[in-house]
């Protein structure tokens, strides 16, 4: 406990770090206040927050901190920006123009960011129209059409761009990745409600305090397991040749390439959840198919749903890792800098070796990711409240763990720069290794 207070005191002593933390908290407070502001033209008295949404809508509501279900101006959150980032990243793989921009350094990165923002506006406008049509009841609208739809579309689009701007400001002047921090705050905002609902259920006639303590212990173990997956790396040794320039010697050192066990992050789960929502949508448009095989996908605790969900996560993990991690480029970069893997020939052989290592570690990583993704369904089957069960795994837990580790790593780097002790007695905190040009989450 003394170590904790000493560390907090050291953090407060560093003026730059203190200012960054306070600025971050202020921006997050502004975001949370905005999430309770209702869209102009909507009757606040008619809004009744529905039960926990399922499927893709539940994911959007969680990322938006509940704003989606309460018809807030921040209802769409930062998901349009995430979608635009994914599209631009995929274009960087298939379109030569974007490939060229990725290689132009800072100027190319600025152009890519500009394209991403423009694309975000387009995606947000389209999603805003769909949101108004499907999520706002006709009796709750105080304005006539089409004025209400047009004004709401502008409000939702401007609000999303404001959140993106707020996230960029946190990244520049605050601590941590701004967009990721905003998503994390939205997820954490749902935790007290889930915990309160579970506490009420257990204190009623469903197990009592002992069962609640067991659930909290299980949640702790799941979090530890998730940290293990997020932090897991396979180090490939790289030896650099010695170079003598004048009277000085350069190189001749051994370094390591840390290949992540879960290089794809949460993206496979997001892709899989989006596709798993399609059968339910199809069955809703065709009532005659309600009793068919497609209807079984509406129950996210069913065996059919979870086996299909896990298989798709494993497949998308391999796919996303393949398009974001380029062994050939890594091999070429090593060769240009005079590096080589001991016992492996430089060039194509090195690229094949790295590719083989990635394939070997991606398989267990994808299986563990699938296990984490279906943990909420397992928790619900075992009797945990659906609101609280969402924190036992899935996208929410992976984002929470990743963002917290990244933020703590930045705080620790500030402490070490000022010659203070780190946050841990032994070792250093390692954050996630972001993929260049990839989505922020």
C-alpha positions in Angstrom: 0.0 0.0 0.0 2.9 2.3 0.8 4.3 1.6 -2.7 1.0 2.6 -4.2 0.8 6.0 -2.4 4.5 6.7 -3.3 3.8 6.0 -7.0 0.7 8.2 -7.0 2.7 10.9 -5.3 5.4 10.6 -8.0 2.8 10.8 -10.7 1.4 14.0 -9.2 4.9 15.6 -8.9 5.5 15.4 -12.7 3.9 18.5 -14.0 3.6 17.4 -17.6 2.1 14.0 -16.6 -0.3 15.6 -14.1 -1.5 18.0 -16.8 -2.0 15.2 -19.3 -4.0 13.1 -16.9 -6.3 16.0 -15.8 -6.8 17.0 -19.5 -7.8 13.4 -20.3 -10.3 13.2 -17.4 -11.8 16.5 -18.5 -12.3 15.3 -22.1 -13.8 12.0 -20.9 -16.2 14.0 -18.6 -17.3 16.1 -21.5 -18.0 12.9 -23.5 -20.0 11.3 -20.6 -22.1 14.5 -20.2 -22.8 14.5 -23.9 -24.0 10.9 -23.8 -27.0 12.0 -21.8 -28.1 14.8 -24.1 -31.1 13.7 -26.1 -31.3 14.4 -29.8 -33.3 17.6 -30.5 -36.8 16.9 -31.5 -37.1 13.7 -29.4 -39.5 13.6 -26.5 -37.4 12.7 -23.4 -40.5 11.4 -21.6 -41.1 8.8 -24.2 -37.6 7.3 -24.0 -37.4 4.0 -22.1 -34.0 2.4 -22.2 -34.6 -1.1 -23.3 -33.0 -4.2 -21.8 -29.5 -5.2 -22.9 -29.5 -5.3 -26.7 -28.1 -8.4 -28.4 -26.0 -9.0 -31.5 -24.5 -6.1 -33.3 -26.8 -3.5 -31.7 -25.7 -4.7 -28.3 -22.1 -4.2 -29.4 -22.8 -0.7 -30.7 -24.7 0.2 -27.5 -21.8 -1.0 -25.3 -19.2 0.9 -27.3 -21.4 4.1 -27.1 -21.7 3.8 -23.3 -25.5 3.3 -23.5 -26.0 6.3 -25.7 -27.4 4.2 -28.5 -30.4 3.0 -26.4 -31.2 6.4 -24.9 -31.3 8.3 -28.2 -28.4 10.5 -27.3 -26.6 12.9 -29.7 -23.6 10.5 -29.2 -25.6 7.5 -30.1 -23.3 6.4 -32.9 -20.2 6.9 -30.8 -16.9 6.3 -32.7 -17.9 3.2 -34.5 -18.3 5.0 -37.9 -14.7 6.1 -37.5 -13.6 2.6 -36.7 -15.4 1.3 -39.8 -13.8 4.0 -41.9 -10.3 3.1 -40.5 -10.9 -0.6 -41.4 -12.0 0.3 -44.9 -9.0 2.5 -45.5 -6.7 -0.2 -44.1 -8.1 -2.7 -46.5 -7.8 -0.2 -49.4 -4.1 0.0 -48.5 -3.8 -3.7 -49.3 -5.7 -3.7 -52.5 -5.3 -0.2 -54.1 -1.9 1.0 -55.3 -2.6 4.6 -54.5 -3.1 3.9 -50.8 -0.1 1.6 -50.8 2.0 4.5 -52.1 0.6 6.8 -49.4 1.5 4.3 -46.7 5.2 4.5 -47.8 5.4 8.3 -47.9 5.9 8.7 -44.2 4.3 11.6 -42.3 2.8 13.3 -45.4 1.2 10.1 -46.5 -0.2 9.5 -43.0 -1.8 12.9 -43.0 -3.5 12.2 -46.4 -4.7 8.9 -45.1 -6.1 10.5 -42.0 -7.9 13.1 -44.1 -9.4 10.4 -46.3 -10.5 8.5 -43.2 -12.3 11.6 -41.8 -14.1 12.2 -45.1 -15.2 8.6 -45.2 -16.3 8.8 -41.5 -18.6 11.6 -42.4 -20.2 9.6 -45.2 -20.6 6.4 -43.1 -21.9 8.4 -40.2 -24.5 10.2 -42.3 -25.8 6.8 -43.7 -25.8 5.2 -40.3 -27.6 8.2 -38.8 -30.4 7.9 -41.3 -30.8 4.2 -40.5 -30.7 5.0 -36.7 -33.4 7.6 -37.0 -35.7 5.2 -39.0 -35.2 2.2 -36.8 -34.4 3.3 -33.3 -36.5 6.4 -32.7 -40.2 5.6 -32.3 -42.6 7.7 -34.4 -44.6 8.8 -31.3 -41.3 10.2 -29.7 -40.7 12.6 -32.5 -41.7 16.2 -31.9 -40.9 17.5 -35.3 -42.5 16.8 -38.7 -40.8 14.8 -41.4 -38.5 15.2 -43.3 -37.2 18.0 -41.1 -36.7 15.7 -38.2 -34.7 13.1 -40.1 -32.5 15.7 -41.8 -31.8 17.6 -38.6 -31.1 14.5 -36.6 -28.7 13.3 -39.4 -26.7 16.5 -39.1 -26.7 16.4 -35.3 -25.5 12.7 -35.1 -22.9 13.3 -37.8 -21.5 16.4 -36.1 -21.5 14.7 -32.7 -19.5 11.7 -34.0 -17.0 14.0 -35.6 -16.8 15.9 -32.3 -16.0 12.7 -30.5 -13.3 11.9 -33.0 -11.8 15.3 -32.5 -12.0 14.8 -28.7 -10.2 11.5 -29.1 -7.4 13.1 -31.2 -7.0 15.8 -28.6 -6.6 13.2 -25.9 -4.0 11.4 -27.9 -2.1 14.7 -28.5 -2.4 16.4 -25.2 -3.6 13.7 -22.8 -2.5 10.2 -21.9 -3.2 7.0 -23.9 -5.0 6.6 -27.2 -7.9 8.9 -27.3 -10.4 6.9 -29.4 -9.6 3.7 -27.4 -10.0 5.6 -24.1 -13.5 6.9 -25.2 -14.5 3.3 -26.1 -13.2 2.0 -22.7 -15.1 4.7 -20.8 -18.3 3.7 -22.6 -17.8 0.1 -21.7 -16.9 0.8 -18.0 -20.0 2.9 -17.7 -22.1 -0.2 -18.1 -20.2 -2.1 -15.4 -21.9 -0.6 -12.3 -25.4 -1.4 -13.7 -24.4 -5.0 -14.5 -22.8 -5.5 -11.1 -25.8 -4.0 -9.4 -28.2 -6.3 -11.3 -26.1 -9.3 -10.4 -25.9 -8.3 -6.8 -29.7 -7.8 -6.6 -30.3 -11.2 -8.2 -27.9 -13.1 -5.9 -29.1 -11.3 -2.7 -32.7 -12.4 -3.7 -33.0 -16.1 -4.0 -30.3 -17.1 -6.4 -27.2 -18.3 -4.6 -26.5 -15.6 -2.1 -23.2 -13.8 -1.3 -21.0 -16.9 -1.7 -22.1 -17.4 -5.3 -21.4 -13.7 -6.0 -17.9 -14.0 -4.5 -17.2 -17.1 -6.7 -18.3 -15.2 -9.8 -16.0 -12.3 -8.9 -13.1 -14.7 -8.4 -13.9 -16.3 -11.8 -14.0 -12.8 -13.4 -10.5 -12.2 -11.9 -9.2 -15.4 -13.4 -10.7 -14.6 -16.8 -9.0 -11.1 -16.7 -5.7 -12.7 -15.9 -6.1 -15.2 -18.8 -7.0 -12.3 -21.2 -3.9 -10.3 -20.1 -1.8 -13.5 -20.8 -3.2 -13.6 -24.4 -2.8 -9.8 -25.0 0.8 -9.8 -23.7 1.9 -13.1 -25.2 4.7 -12.9 -27.7 7.1 -15.2 -29.6 10.5 -13.6 -29.9 12.6 -14.2 -33.0 16.3 -13.5 -32.5 17.9 -11.1 -35.0 21.6 -10.6 -35.3 23.0 -7.4 -36.9 26.3 -7.5 -38.7 29.2 -5.4 -37.4 30.1 -2.2 -39.3 33.3 -0.2 -38.8 33.0 3.5 -39.7 36.2 5.3 -39.0 37.4 4.4 -35.5 33.9 3.4 -34.4 32.1 0.0 -34.6 28.4 -0.2 -35.2 26.0 -3.2 -35.0 27.1 -6.6 -33.9 24.2 -6.7 -31.4 21.3 -9.2 -31.0 17.8 -8.0 -30.9 14.4 -9.7 -31.1 11.3 -9.4 -33.2 8.3 -9.8 -30.8 5.5 -11.5 -32.8 2.2 -11.2 -30.9 0.3 -14.4 -30.2 -2.9 -12.4 -30.8 -1.7 -10.0 -33.5 -5.3 -9.4 -34.8 -6.6 -8.0 -31.5 -10.4 -7.7 -31.2 -11.0 -7.3 -34.9 -11.9 -11.0 -35.6 -14.6 -10.9 -32.9 -16.1 -7.7 -34.4 -16.1 -9.1 -37.9 -17.6 -12.4 -36.7 -20.3 -10.6 -34.6 -21.3 -8.5 -37.6 -21.7 -11.6 -39.8 -23.5 -13.6 -37.1 -26.1 -10.9 -37.0 -27.1 -11.6 -40.7 -29.1 -14.8 -40.2 -31.3 -13.1 -37.5 -31.9 -10.2 -39.9 -32.8 -12.5 -42.8 -35.2 -14.4 -40.6 -36.8 -11.2 -39.4 -37.6 -10.2 -43.0 -39.0 -13.6 -43.8 -41.3 -14.8 -41.0 -41.8 -18.2 -42.6 -38.1 -18.9 -41.8 -38.5 -18.3 -38.1 -38.6 -22.0 -37.3 -35.8 -22.9 -39.7 -32.1 -23.4 -39.1 -31.6 -19.6 -39.3 -33.7 -19.1 -36.2 -31.2 -21.0 -34.1 -28.8 -18.1 -34.6 -31.1 -15.7 -32.7 -30.1 -17.5 -29.4 -26.6 -16.4 -28.7 -26.3 -19.0 -25.9 -27.1 -22.0 -28.2 -24.5 -24.6 -29.2 -25.1 -23.9 -32.9 -24.4 -20.1 -32.5 -21.3 -20.5 -30.3 -19.7 -23.2 -32.4 -20.2 -21.2 -35.6 -19.1 -18.0 -33.8 -15.9 -19.7 -32.6 -15.1 -21.1 -36.0 -15.5 -17.7 -37.7 -13.3 -16.0 -35.1 -10.5 -18.6 -35.8 -10.9 -18.0 -39.5 -11.0 -14.2 -39.3 -7.9 -14.3 -37.0 -5.9 -16.0 -39.6 -7.3 -13.7 -42.3 -6.7 -10.5 -40.4 -3.2 -11.5 -39.3 -2.3 -12.4 -42.9 -3.3 -8.9 -44.2 -1.8 -6.9 -41.4 1.5 -8.7 -40.7 3.8 -8.8 -43.8 6.7 -11.3 -43.3 8.2 -10.4 -46.7 8.5 -6.7 -45.7 9.9 -7.6 -42.3 12.6 -9.8 -44.1 13.4 -7.0 -46.5 13.8 -4.4 -43.7 16.1 -6.7 -41.8 18.2 -7.3 -44.9 18.5 -3.6 -45.6 19.7 -2.9 -42.1 22.2 -5.8 -42.1 20.2 -8.1 -39.9 19.6 -11.8 -40.2 18.0 -14.6 -38.2 20.7 -17.0 -36.9 20.7 -20.2 -39.0 18.4 -18.8 -41.6 19.4 -17.4 -45.0 18.4 -13.7 -45.6 15.8 -12.8 -48.1 13.0 -15.2 -49.1 14.0 -17.9 -46.7 13.8 -15.5 -43.8 10.3 -14.4 -44.9 9.2 -18.0 -45.2 10.6 -18.7 -41.7 8.8 -15.7 -40.1 5.6 -16.7 -41.9 5.8 -20.3 -40.6 6.3 -19.0 -37.0 3.3 -16.6 -37.4 1.1 -19.5 -38.5 2.2 -21.7 -35.6 1.5 -19.1 -32.9 -1.7 -17.8 -34.6 -3.5 -21.1 -34.2 -3.4 -21.3 -30.4 -3.9 -17.5 -30.3 -7.1 -17.8 -32.4 -8.4 -20.7 -30.3 -7.8 -18.8 -27.0 -9.5 -15.7 -28.6 -12.5 -17.8 -29.5 -12.7 -19.1 -25.9 -12.6 -15.6 -24.6 -15.4 -14.6 -27.1 -17.8 -17.3 -26.0 -17.2 -16.8 -22.3 -20.1 -14.4 -21.8 -22.5 -17.1 -23.3 -21.1 -19.7 -20.9 -21.5 -17.3 -18.0 -25.2 -16.8 -18.9 -25.8 -20.5 -19.2 -24.3 -20.8 -15.7 -26.8 -18.3 -14.4 -25.0 -15.0 -14.5 -27.0 -11.9 -15.4 -26.6 -11.0 -19.1 -25.5 -7.4 -18.3 -22.7 -8.6 -15.9 -21.9 -11.6 -18.1 -20.7 -9.4 -21.0 -17.6 -8.5 -18.9 -16.5 -12.1 -18.6 -15.0 -12.0 -22.1 -15.7 -10.9 -25.6 -14.8 -7.5 -27.2 -15.5 -5.5 -24.1 -12.9 -7.3 -21.9 -10.2 -7.4 -24.6 -10.6 -3.6 -25.2 -10.6 -2.9 -21.4 -7.4 -5.0 -20.8 -5.6 -3.6 -23.9 -6.4 0.1 -23.2 -5.5 -0.1 -19.5 -2.1 -1.8 -20.4 -1.4 0.9 -23.0 -2.2 3.7 -20.6 -0.2 2.3 -17.8 2.7 1.8 -20.1 2.7 5.5 -21.0 2.4 6.5 -17.4 5.3 4.3 -16.5 7.4 5.7 -19.3 6.9 9.2 -17.9 8.0 8.0 -14.5 11.1 6.3 -15.8 12.1 9.4 -17.8 12.2 11.4 -14.6 14.2 8.6 -12.9 11.3 7.5 -10.7 10.5 3.8 -10.0 8.1 2.1 -12.4 4.7 0.8 -11.6 5.9 -2.7 -10.8 8.7 -3.9 -8.5 10.1 -6.2 -11.2 9.8 -5.9 -15.0 8.1 -3.3 -17.0 4.5 -3.0 -18.3 4.1 -3.9 -22.0 1.3 -2.4 -24.0 -0.1 -3.7 -27.2 1.9 -3.5 -30.4 -0.3 -1.5 -32.8 -0.4 -2.3 -36.5 0.7 0.7 -38.5 -2.3 2.3 -40.1 -4.7 -0.1 -38.5 -7.8 0.5 -36.4 -7.2 2.1 -33.1 -8.9 -0.7 -31.1 
